Amino acid sequence: MALKQNTKQFNFAWEIGNAPRVLAEYRKNARDTFQRLPYPTRKDETWRRTSLQPLRMDALHLPNGKTPEINQDEISAHCLTIHAEHNKGGQAIIGPKNVSIELAPNLAEKGVIFTDLNTAAEKHPDLLEKILGKIISPAEGKFAALTGAFAKNGVFVYIPADLQIDQTLHSLLWAAGEGLAHLSHVLIYLEKGASLTYVHEASSPEGEKAQSLASENVEIYVGQGASLKFVELQALGRNVWSFGHKKAKVDKDGHIDWVAGGLGSHLAKHFISVDLAAPGAESKISGLYFADGEQHLSHDTQQNHLAHHTYSNLLFRGTLTGAGHSVWSGMIYVAPDAHHIDGYQANRNLLLSEDAHAASLPGLEILNDEVRCSHGATVGKIDPEQLFYLQARGVPLQEAERLIVYGFFDDILRHIPLADVKERFTQAIHQKLG
């Protein structure tokens, strides 16, 4: 049977205005690429299990003068807060119309740049040009090009060489408003020997009905000997369709520890990848997702070993209940000259209902024989013996299931570097469990 095609399309007015050269050139290239690329369909391998058919693309519009301003009380009620004062390095709120940013004075004095995308293009064009479009090409996908061409809001982070920061930077994409397309671009650049902990969250109010869209590009560069702890949480409302292209390039002896959480939205399709570009580069990626109701959460991960003596470790864990549906597709790629590689990936899924479904698709593409690479995937229900053990010790059934789910996610949660952020993840899981 032929697959039905979605003939509706995004109808966004593209304008460059008086954008600085570095942004204007990038956006024009992204716009040209967006017009050239076809919309993904289920005939495409990476989209075979994810359908855009129900998305009313023609009903969405970009924020305009009539779009309400940010409601700070609403944000505070829904989103994580980094409570410890000594950890507050800076916060950026990416709203529908603008970006508000605060940066600790001591970090600004040390040369840290934490600013919106337009200000970065005006005041730091040479630095912005080092990363903008260099990690993620608009040609990587229709939504990467869409975001590159039309995103007017974003955040640029720059950490100077050898600066070790023990304060956390935090950004929030606040996708409030029905029928809106929220497009944003986050760029993080760490010079040689720098270190940083960065938390990024995408969230929106609950209770909104009309479809909305949130699409993000996240480009990360970890310089020689630099170290980044990057935590992201997708906790969007059930009316939001969420798309993301997120990629890090790790240079010689650099390290990234990446925790990704997918808990919200109606449908999410996120591409997460790491390029280990020079000897000694390392990446650890830990992901969790929890789909309930009729949620569809899809993650495509890629570990690219492009140089010899590189290391990667990836673990994604997902729990599904109701009619929740998940797709995880992972690939370890080893280049022909990238010998002495150590790569591992695993995906574990826990089904809590008969109607839940998880698709798990690990893969390897290894182009030489001096490697140690492996993968694994499991899909299963709660072990009845675990339930019996807890109930035999007086734990009620519902609480026993809850404890097992928390234990299932423990391998991921313990990688989260901040107690406040870990608590935000734990609360979201608690809400999912009712």
N, C-alpha and C positions, 0 to 999 in steps of 0.2 A: 504494500500500500504506500502510495506517495505521501511524503511528509508535507503537512500543510505549512505554507509560508506566511509570515507576518508581513503584510504589505505596508503597514504603518511605519513611519519614520520620525526621528527627531526633527523638529522644525525650529531650530534655534538660529537667531540672527547673529552672525559673526561680525565683530567689529574690533579693530585694533586700536582706534583712538590715538592718543599720544603716548603709547607705551614706549619705554626705552628700547633701544636697538636689540639688546640681548633677548628680551621678551617678545618683541615684535617678530623677529626672525624665527624664533622657536614656535610661536603660535601659528605663524603663517605656514610653516612646514607641517605642523600637526593638523591644521585645517585641510591642507592639500591631501595629506595622508588619509584623514577621516573621510573625505569625499571619494577617495579612490578605493578604500577597503570595503568589501561587502559586509552586510550585517551577518553575524554568526547564526548558523542554523544547526539543527540536530544532525545534519549531514557531516558537520565538522567533528573530528574525533574528540577534541577537547570540550565540545558542547553537546556531545551525543546524549548525555543524561540530564541536560539542563535546557529547558525550553524558555525562550523569550516570548512565545506566542501570547500569553495573557497580559503582557506589559503594554499599556496604552501609551506608546511613545508620543503619538501626536497630541495627547492631552497634557503633556508636561511642558513647563516653561521655566526659563531662567528667572532668578530673583530680579525684581525691578523696583521702581519707586514706591509701589503700593505694598511691597512686602514689609510686614511688621518688623520692628527692631527686636533685638535679643531681649528676652525676658530672663533676667539674672536669677530671680527666685525659682523659676522653672528649671533652670540649669542646675542650681544647687540641690534641688530635690531629686534629680535623676542621676547625676554624674558623680564620678569619684572625686574626692578631695584629698590632697596630700596634706595631712594634718600637721605633721612634725615640722616646726618652723625651720629647723636647721636643714631640712631637705628641700625647702622651697627655693629653687633657683630661678624659676620663671614659669609663666603660664601664658598660653595663647588660646583664645577662643575664636574659632573660625565660624562666623555666622553666615547667614544667607547673603548679607550685603557688605560686610566688612570684617576685618580682623582686629581684635584688641589684644595687646601684648604687654606683659609686665616682665621685667628682667631685674634680678637682684643687682644693685649698684656694684657690689664687689666683683661680680662676674663681668659686667660691662667694662670695668677698669682693667681687667685682665685680657681684654680683647675678644671676649665671646660676643658673637653676633647672633641675635635671636629676634627676627623681625619678619614682617609680612613680605610677600613675594614682590610687590611693586616697589617697596622701599629698598629691598635688596638690589633690584635691577637699577635703581637710580643711584644708590650710594656705594654699592659693592658689585658692579657689573663684572669685573674680572674674576671675583670669587664665585659668583653665581654661574658664570659661564663654564667653570670647571666641572659642574655637575648637572646642570639643567639639560635634560635630554641625552646625557652621556651614559647614564645607567639604564634608563628605560627609554627605548626608542618608540615614538608614536606608532611605528610600523608593527609593534608587537601585538596589537589587537585593536579592534574597533573602539573599545572603551578607553584604552590608553590614549588613542588619538583624540577621542571626544574630549577627554579631560584636559589633555594638553592644549587643545585649540580653544576651549571655551572657559576653562577655569580662571577666574579673575582673583580668587582668594587662595592664599597658601602661606606656608611658613618656611623660612630659610634659617638653618642653624649652622653656625661655623665655630669650631673649636680650634684655637691655635695650637701649634706644635708643642708637645711636651706638657700641655696643661692638663693636670689631673683634677677632675671636678667631682666633689663628693655631694653636690647639690643636684636635685633632679629637675629636669625641664619637662613640662607637661603641655600637650596641646589637645584641644577638643574640637572636633567637627560637630557643630550643633545643627542638625538637619531638621529644623522645625518648619512647619508650613505644608499644607496639602497641595499636591499638584506641582511641586517645585522640583527642579533638578539642582542638586547641591554638588558642585564640582570643586575639588580642592587638590592642591599639590603640596606635599611635604618633602623638603630636601634637607638632608643631614650630612655634613661634611666634617670629618675628623682628620686633622693633619697628623703627621708623624708623631707617635708617642702620646697622643692625647687619649683621654678616657671620659666617658659620659654615660649617665643613666637617663634614658628618655622614655616617657610614657605618652602614648597617643590613644585617644578614645574617639569613637564615632557613636553618637547617641542622638535620640530625638524623643519627643513626648509620646507617651502612650495614648491611645484613644483616637488618634487621627485616622480617618477612614480612606480618603482618596489616595490613590497611588502617588508615591514620591520616589525620587531616585537619588542615591548617594553614590558618587563615583570618585575614587581617589587614585592618584599616583603617588607612590612613596619611593623616593630615590635616596640611597644611602651609600656613602663612601667611607670606608674604614682604612685609614692610612697605615703606612709601615709601622708595625709595633703598636698600633692604637687598639683600643678596646671599647666596645659599645655594648651596653645592656639595653635592649629595646623591647618594650612591652606594648602590645596593642590590644585593644578590646573593641569588638564590634557589638554594640548593644542597642541597635536601632529599633524603632517601633515596627509593629507588624504590618504597616502600610508601605514600608520602604523596601525598594529593590536596591540591593547593595552590590557594587562592583569595585574591584580593586586590582591594580597592578603594583606589586611591591617587590623591590629588588635591592640587594646589597652587593657591592663589590668590595672584596676584602683583599688588601695588599699584603706584602711580605710580612710574615710574623704577626699579622693583625688577627683580631678575634672579635666575633660577634656572638652574643647570647640573646636569642630572639624568642620571645614568648608571644604567641598569637591566640587570641580567644574569639570564637564566633558563637554568639548567643542570641542575637536579635535578628530583625528584618523578616520580611516574608520570604524572600529569596536572596541568596548571596552567592556570588561567584568571584573568588579571589585567587589570584596567581601570586605565589610567594616563591622567590628564587634567590639563590646566593651564587655569585661567581667567586670562586677561590682562585684569584688571578696570579698569585706569586707564591714561591715556596714558603712553607711555614704558616700559611693562612689557615684559619680554623673557623668553623661555624657549628653552633648548637642551636637547633630549632625545636621548640616544644609548643605543641598546639593542642587546644581543647575546643570542642564544640558540643552543643547540646540543642537538639532540634525537638520541638514538640508541636502539638497542633498539626498544621499542614505546612510547617516550615520546610524549606529546601536549602540546605547549606552545602556548598561545593567548594573544595579547596584543591588547587593544583600546585604541587611543590616541585622544585627543581634544585638539585645540588650539583653544581657544575665545577668539576675539578679540572681546571685549565692549566695547572702547573704541578710539578712534582712535589712530593712530601707535603701534601695538604690533607686536612682531616675534616670530616663532616659527620654529624650525628643528628638524626631527626626522629622525633616521636610525636605522633598525633593520636589523641584519644577522643572518642566521641560517644555520647550517650544519646539514645533516641527513645521517645515515647510518643503516645498518640499515633498520628499518621506521619510523624516526622521522617524526613528523608535526607540522607547525607551521601555525598560523593567525595572520596579522597583519591586523587591520582598523583602518584609520586614517581620521580625519575632521578636516578643518580647517573650523571654523565661523566665519563673520564676521557679526556683528550688523548690523542695518540702518543704524545711525548710526556704525558703526566704519569710517570711511574712512581712507585712507592706511595700509593694512595690508601687511605683508610676511610671508608665510607659506609654508613649504616642508615637504614630507614625502617620505621615500623609504624603500623597503624592498627589500633585496637578499638573495637566497637562493642558497646553494651546495649542490647535491645531490651526495653522495659515493657513493650507491648507487642501484640500480634501484628498490628498494622504498620509498625515502624520498619524502615528498610535502610540498609547501609550498603553502599558499593565501595569496595576497596581495591585499588588497582596499582600495586607497586611495580616498578620497572627498573631495569639496569641497561645502560648503553656503555659498554667498556671497550675501548679501542686499543688496549695493550694488555699484557699478561702479568705485569708486576704490580698487582693491586690486591687489596683485601676489602671486598665490598659484599654486602649482604642486605637482605630485606626480609620483612615478615608482615603478615596481616592476619587479623582474626575478627570474626563477627560471631557473637554469641549472646546468650541470655545469662541472667544471674544464676550462679551455681546453687542448686537447691540445698546442697550440704552447708554452704555458708549461711543461708537463711536458717536452716535447722539449728546450726550451732548457736546463732545469736538468740533465736527464739527459745531454745532450751535453757538459756541463761536469763530469761525474763524480758527480753527486748521485744516490744510489739512489732508486728510484721512491717508496718509502714516505716517505723524508725529503723528497723533492720535494713530495709532496702535503701534508706537514706544513707546509712553508715557505709554500706557497700559502695554506693556511688561516690561518696566523698573519698573513700579509699582508692577507688578506681582512678580518680583524678589527681591523687596525691603526687604522683611522679611529675605532673605538670606544675601544680600549684607551688611546690617547693622550689621551683626555679624562679619564681617571681621575687625580685629583690627587695620590695618594700612591703611592710606589713599592711599599710593602708590599701595598697593596690590589691594585694592578696585577699583582703577582706571584701573588696568590691567584687572580685571574681566569685568568692564563696557565697556572698549574698545573692548574686545572680543565679547561681546553681540552686541555692535554697528555694528561690522563687519558682524556678522551673519544676522543682519537686513538689510544689504545692504546700 
